[in-house]
């Protein structure tokens, strides 16, 4: 039995404290672990999508989600990932409130989608 290649599409999330764009220790560990897993892979594209919850104004939330995406991209670059592969996106608080008007607290995050294949 050969082990399946770690070089596949991956998705992970990095959570932030309320109104923060600073990476937590857990976030740094998740980024480091994923970076290590994909060390020998050809990383085609990394999509980093910053999100924010519904607290605060739309402009502030847009800025916050951009800073969150940037913080994650910088951490991945520091972990040795190819910077040109990054695609940063920030959606602010878009979709942060459900149709029923309930605020979505799990929106304080950045989603990372990785397109990786074996070299």
C-alpha positions, 0 to 999 in steps of 0.5 A: 500500500502506498500512501496517498499523495498529500499533493491534492486540493486542500481547504482550511480556515484561519480564525481571528479574534473579534475585530482582529487581523492578527494571527493567533498561535493556533492559526500559525500552527495550522498554516505551518502544518499545511505548509509542511504537508505540501512542501514537495508539491507544485502549488498552482494557486492559493486563494485566500478569502478574508471574511468579517462578521456583521459588527461594525460598518461595512467599510470597516469590515471590508478593510478588516477582511482584507487585512485578515487575508493579507496576514494569512498570505504573508504567513504562508509566504514566510512558510516558504510558499510561492507568493505569485500563486496567491489570489487574495479576496475580501468579502467583508461582512457580505453574508454575515447575517442569515436570512432570518437576521441572525449574525454569524459569529464564525465569520471572523475567519479567512478561508484558504483554498489550495490547488496543489498537485504532485511535482 
